[in-house]
């Protein structure tokens, strides 16, 4: 049962009734009268259990909005008037959140709402509350119930703007825009007639003798190579850079790699790891771009230390042949010793690429304005940058390739490094 604002106003009439009367009889009569009217209103209100509500399962990308329809039906034999509250957590803004209803027996109405989530992942809906009013509008009945409605918020994938330029370069590498040429570490494609300027070392003498004309071998970039994208989900990935955690740039990088690998014929494995394996995605025959985006939507950082030796073991179980290992993490004190520096030698048969999202704020902090506070702040920023570079140099001496970039540019830098390695035949 609930009471409306009208019943509260009527109950306040007991105050002037007590002021202008000598005893407490009139205030009590006013309160009793209001209670009786509310009771009558409650009896005449429809049964909230007769209202069935269907909310759809929603899937959308972060930063977008979705228009959905909520179906409200009256399965009872009485007319129901009232309101419905479409409950969701604060991270999902729904408009309108509360809407009135007026349904005759057996009737159905459809309410259009706009859903605007502010974080990614699977977000389950809150309870949906139905209020039915009586004929006087003083009181009514209320019921709340839960259902299976939820919204799956996919990563924003703002890095998709880099796809056209990188695909264009990939096409040039594959010879769709340029002539196929010979190169180190590439796969044999076909034979073609020799033209002036070709490297004489690419002449196929057997085919030349057989055909009676000079033929050279043409090559194409290696295909069907294995790529393993490792997302560090430990505590360093929960640090916010700007308005998003570090792990979001890792997800953007992985999605861009997935898009390029799909177009280049390579196969991408995804591992999300903190103290244990959170997620593993293996390539399938069909396009797995949507699968990866859906699975990464629920990957969240933890406050535990990443087990890098466990990461190396997972990579060993995932791929056996030489592969490209892309690790998105932070190069801070958390990787010294017992961490990433000990795990890299265990992956020496692979090509290891370490992708680090840097905070542009650090560069701004290195500038001083002449005050003591800014001098201490600049010193701390310089110390952080120097420590990060020292760890990067140590990682490079172990044979890994290190890429530094801001969170917005990190996916593009990693994609360029992947294409450079592919073009050089180092995958």
C-alpha positions in Angstrom: 0.0 0.0 0.0 1.2 3.5 -0.7 -0.2 7.0 0.0 -0.3 9.9 -2.4 0.5 13.6 -1.7 -3.2 14.3 -1.6 -3.7 12.1 1.5 -0.9 13.9 3.2 -2.5 17.3 2.5 -5.8 16.1 3.9 -4.0 14.7 7.0 -2.5 18.1 7.7 -6.0 19.6 8.0 -6.0 18.1 11.5 -3.6 20.9 12.6 -6.0 23.8 12.0 -8.8 21.6 13.3 -6.9 21.3 16.6 -6.1 24.9 16.7 -9.7 26.1 16.4 -11.2 23.5 18.7 -10.8 23.1 22.4 -10.3 19.3 22.5 -8.6 16.6 20.4 -11.9 15.3 19.0 -11.8 17.2 15.7 -8.2 16.4 14.9 -8.9 12.7 15.6 -12.0 12.8 13.4 -10.1 14.4 10.5 -7.3 11.8 10.7 -9.9 9.0 11.0 -11.8 10.3 8.0 -8.6 10.5 5.9 -7.8 6.9 7.0 -11.2 5.7 6.0 -11.0 7.4 2.6 -7.5 5.9 2.0 -8.9 2.5 2.9 -11.7 2.9 0.4 -9.2 4.0 -2.2 -7.1 0.9 -1.5 -10.1 -1.4 -1.9 -11.0 0.1 -5.2 -7.5 0.1 -6.6 -6.7 -2.6 -9.2 -4.5 -5.6 -8.4 -0.9 -4.9 -9.5 -0.4 -8.6 -10.0 -2.8 -8.4 -13.0 -0.2 -6.2 -14.8 2.4 -8.1 -16.8 5.4 -6.2 -18.1 7.9 -7.4 -20.7 11.2 -5.7 -20.9 13.6 -6.7 -23.8 17.2 -7.7 -23.6 19.3 -4.9 -25.0 22.7 -4.9 -26.6 24.4 -1.8 -27.7 27.8 -0.1 -27.8 29.1 2.2 -25.1 28.5 5.8 -26.0 25.4 5.1 -28.0 21.7 5.1 -27.1 19.0 2.5 -27.8 15.3 2.9 -28.2 13.3 0.0 -26.7 9.7 -0.9 -26.3 8.2 -2.1 -23.0 5.0 -4.1 -23.3 2.4 -3.6 -20.5 -0.7 -5.8 -20.4 -3.7 -6.0 -18.1 -4.7 -9.6 -17.6 -7.4 -8.8 -15.0 -11.1 -8.0 -15.3 -10.9 -4.5 -13.9 -9.6 -1.2 -15.4 -6.2 -0.3 -13.9 -4.9 3.2 -13.6 -1.6 4.0 -12.1 2.1 4.2 -12.9 5.1 2.0 -13.6 8.6 2.6 -12.6 11.2 1.0 -14.9 14.0 0.5 -12.4 17.7 0.4 -13.5 21.0 1.0 -11.8 22.3 4.6 -12.0 24.9 3.6 -14.7 21.9 3.1 -17.1 19.9 6.2 -17.7 16.3 5.4 -18.8 13.9 8.0 -20.1 11.2 8.0 -19.1 11.9 6.0 -15.9 8.3 6.5 -14.6 5.3 6.5 -16.9 1.5 6.4 -16.3 -0.8 3.6 -17.4 -4.5 3.3 -18.0 -5.5 -0.2 -19.1 -8.9 -1.7 -19.6 -9.5 -5.4 -19.0 -7.4 -7.5 -21.4 -5.8 -4.4 -23.1 -2.1 -3.9 -23.9 0.0 -0.8 -24.4 3.6 -0.3 -25.6 5.9 2.3 -23.9 8.9 3.5 -25.8 12.0 4.3 -23.7 15.5 5.5 -24.4 18.4 3.6 -22.7 21.8 5.4 -22.3 24.4 3.4 -20.4 27.6 5.0 -19.1 29.7 1.9 -18.5 30.4 -1.3 -20.4 29.5 -4.8 -19.3 26.4 -6.8 -18.6 24.1 -4.7 -16.4 21.1 -6.4 -14.9 17.9 -4.4 -14.5 16.5 -3.4 -11.1 13.0 -4.2 -10.0 10.0 -3.0 -11.9 7.3 -1.4 -9.7 3.6 -1.2 -10.5 1.3 1.2 -8.6 -2.4 1.2 -9.0 -4.5 4.1 -7.9 -7.9 4.2 -6.3 -10.9 6.3 -7.5 -10.0 9.2 -5.1 -6.3 9.2 -5.8 -5.4 9.1 -2.1 -3.9 5.7 -1.8 -3.3 2.5 -3.8 -1.6 -0.8 -4.1 2.1 -1.4 -5.0 4.1 -4.4 -6.1 7.7 -4.8 -7.1 9.1 -7.7 -9.1 12.4 -8.7 -10.7 12.9 -10.2 -14.1 15.7 -11.3 -16.4 16.0 -8.0 -18.3 19.6 -6.8 -18.8 21.6 -4.7 -21.1 24.9 -5.8 -22.6 27.1 -2.7 -23.2 29.8 -3.5 -25.8 33.2 -1.6 -25.8 33.0 1.7 -27.6 35.7 0.7 -30.1 36.7 4.2 -31.0 39.8 2.8 -32.6 37.7 1.6 -35.6 38.6 4.9 -37.2 42.1 3.5 -37.8 40.9 0.5 -39.7 40.6 2.1 -43.2 44.2 3.4 -43.3 45.7 0.2 -41.9 43.6 -2.0 -44.3 44.9 0.1 -47.2 48.5 -0.5 -46.1 47.7 -4.2 -45.7 46.3 -4.3 -49.2 49.5 -2.8 -50.5 51.5 -5.4 -48.6 49.4 -8.1 -50.2 49.8 -6.7 -53.6 46.3 -5.6 -54.3 47.4 -2.1 -54.8 51.1 -2.6 -55.7 53.0 -5.3 -57.6 54.0 -8.4 -55.7 57.7 -8.3 -54.9 60.1 -10.6 -53.3 61.1 -10.0 -49.7 62.6 -11.7 -46.7 60.3 -13.8 -44.6 57.4 -13.8 -47.1 55.5 -16.7 -48.6 55.7 -17.8 -52.3 52.7 -16.6 -54.3 53.2 -17.2 -58.0 55.5 -16.9 -61.0 55.5 -13.9 -63.3 57.6 -12.7 -66.3 60.8 -10.8 -65.5 60.8 -7.1 -66.0 63.7 -4.7 -65.8 64.5 -3.7 -62.3 63.6 -7.1 -60.6 66.1 -8.7 -58.3 68.0 -11.3 -60.2 68.1 -13.4 -57.1 64.3 -14.0 -57.4 64.6 -15.6 -60.8 63.3 -19.2 -60.8 65.9 -20.9 -63.1 64.1 -24.2 -63.4 60.8 -22.6 -64.5 62.8 -20.3 -66.8 64.5 -23.3 -68.5 61.2 -25.2 -68.8 59.1 -22.3 -70.2 61.9 -20.7 -72.3 61.3 -17.3 -70.8 62.7 -15.6 -67.8 60.4 -16.0 -64.8 60.7 -14.6 -61.3 59.0 -15.6 -58.1 56.5 -13.2 -56.6 55.8 -13.2 -52.9 53.1 -12.2 -50.5 53.0 -11.4 -46.8 52.8 -14.3 -44.5 49.2 -15.5 -43.7 47.6 -17.8 -41.2 50.0 -16.6 -38.5 49.1 -16.8 -34.8 48.7 -13.7 -32.6 48.0 -13.8 -28.9 46.6 -10.6 -27.3 47.2 -10.6 -23.5 45.2 -8.2 -21.5 46.7 -7.4 -18.1 43.6 -7.3 -15.7 45.6 -6.8 -12.6 45.6 -3.7 -10.3 47.7 -1.6 -12.7 44.9 -1.9 -15.3 42.5 -0.2 -12.9 44.4 3.1 -12.9 42.5 5.8 -14.6 44.2 7.7 -17.4 42.0 10.7 -18.2 38.4 9.6 -17.9 38.8 5.9 -18.4 40.7 3.0 -16.8 43.8 1.7 -18.5 42.1 -1.6 -19.4 39.8 0.2 -21.8 42.8 1.1 -24.0 43.8 -2.6 -23.8 40.4 -3.6 -25.1 40.5 -1.0 -27.9 43.9 -2.4 -28.9 42.7 -6.0 -29.0 39.6 -5.1 -31.1 41.7 -3.3 -33.7 44.1 -6.2 -33.8 41.2 -8.5 -34.3 39.9 -6.5 -37.2 43.3 -6.4 -38.9 44.0 -10.1 -38.3 40.6 -11.0 -39.8 41.4 -9.1 -43.0 45.0 -10.4 -43.2 44.2 -14.1 -42.7 45.9 -14.3 -39.3 44.4 -15.9 -36.3 44.0 -14.1 -33.0 43.8 -15.6 -29.5 42.7 -13.4 -26.6 43.8 -14.0 -23.0 42.6 -11.8 -20.1 44.6 -12.6 -17.0 45.2 -11.3 -13.5 46.1 -13.7 -10.7 44.2 -16.3 -12.7 42.8 -16.7 -16.2 39.7 -14.6 -16.6 38.9 -15.1 -20.3 40.3 -17.1 -23.2 39.0 -16.7 -26.8 40.3 -18.9 -29.5 39.8 -18.1 -33.2 37.0 -19.8 -35.1 36.3 -20.4 -38.8 33.7 -17.7 -38.8 34.3 -14.1 -38.1 35.1 -13.8 -34.4 35.2 -10.0 -34.2 31.7 -9.8 -32.7 32.5 -12.7 -30.4 35.6 -10.9 -29.0 33.7 -7.6 -28.5 30.9 -9.4 -26.7 33.3 -11.3 -24.4 35.5 -8.3 -23.6 32.5 -6.3 -22.5 32.5 -8.1 -19.1 36.2 -8.0 -18.6 36.9 -5.8 -15.6 40.2 -5.0 -13.7 40.9 -6.5 -10.3 42.9 -5.3 -7.4 45.2 -8.3 -7.4 48.8 -8.7 -8.7 49.0 -10.2 -12.1 50.6 -13.7 -12.2 53.0 -13.3 -15.2 54.4 -16.8 -14.9 50.9 -18.0 -15.2 50.5 -15.9 -18.3 53.5 -17.5 -19.8 52.1 -20.9 -19.0 48.8 -20.0 -20.7 50.6 -18.8 -23.8 52.6 -22.0 -23.9 49.3 -24.0 -23.8 47.6 -21.7 -26.4 50.2 -21.7 -29.2 53.1 -24.0 -30.0 54.6 -22.4 -33.1 56.3 -19.1 -33.3 53.7 -16.3 -32.8 53.3 -12.7 -32.1 52.5 -12.0 -28.4 51.0 -8.6 -27.7 50.8 -7.7 -24.0 49.0 -4.6 -23.0 50.2 -3.6 -19.5 52.0 -0.9 -17.5 55.7 -0.8 -16.9 55.9 0.1 -13.3 57.3 -1.4 -10.1 54.7 -4.2 -10.3 56.6 -5.9 -13.1 59.9 -6.1 -11.2 61.1 -9.1 -10.2 58.9 -12.1 -10.0 56.7 -10.5 -12.7 56.9 -9.7 -16.4 60.7 -9.5 -16.5 60.9 -13.1 -15.5 58.1 -14.2 -17.8 59.6 -12.7 -21.0 62.5 -15.1 -21.2 60.0 -18.0 -21.0 58.4 -16.6 -24.3 61.7 -16.2 -26.2 60.6 -18.4 -29.1 57.9 -15.9 -29.8 58.0 -12.3 -30.9 56.9 -10.3 -27.9 55.4 -6.8 -28.2 54.7 -4.8 -25.0 52.1 -2.1 -25.4 52.0 0.6 -22.7 49.4 3.4 -22.4 51.0 6.5 -21.0 49.4 9.3 -19.1 49.7 12.6 -21.0 49.2 14.3 -17.7 52.8 13.3 -16.7 54.3 15.4 -19.4 52.2 18.4 -18.3 53.4 17.9 -14.7 57.0 18.2 -15.7 56.5 21.9 -16.4 57.0 24.2 -13.4 55.7 27.6 -12.7 58.4 28.7 -10.3 56.7 27.6 -7.1 58.0 24.9 -4.7 54.8 22.8 -5.1 55.2 22.6 -8.9 58.9 21.8 -8.5 58.2 18.8 -6.3 55.4 17.8 -8.7 57.7 18.0 -11.7 60.4 16.0 -9.9 57.9 13.3 -9.1 56.7 13.2 -12.7 60.3 13.0 -14.0 61.1 10.2 -11.6 58.1 8.2 -12.8 59.0 8.7 -16.4 62.6 7.7 -15.8 61.6 4.6 -13.9 59.2 3.6 -16.7 61.9 4.1 -19.4 64.4 2.1 -17.4 62.0 -0.8 -17.2 61.3 -0.5 -20.9 65.1 -0.6 -21.7 65.4 -3.7 -19.6 62.4 -5.3 -21.4 64.0 -4.4 -24.7 67.3 -6.0 -23.8 65.3 -9.2 -23.1 64.2 -9.2 -26.8 60.7 -7.6 -26.6 59.5 -4.7 -28.6 58.0 -1.8 -26.5 55.4 0.6 -27.8 54.5 3.7 -25.8 51.5 5.9 -26.7 48.5 7.7 -25.2 45.4 5.6 -24.7 43.8 7.2 -27.8 46.8 6.4 -30.1 47.9 3.1 -28.5 45.7 0.9 -30.8 47.1 2.6 -33.9 50.7 2.3 -32.7 50.3 -1.4 -32.0 48.6 -1.9 -35.4 51.5 -0.2 -37.1 54.0 -2.4 -35.2 52.1 -5.5 -36.1 52.1 -4.5 -39.8 55.8 -3.7 -39.7 56.6 -7.1 -38.2 54.3 -8.8 -40.7 56.0 -7.0 -43.6 59.4 -8.0 -42.3 58.4 -11.6 -41.9 58.9 -11.7 -38.1 55.6 -13.1 -37.1 
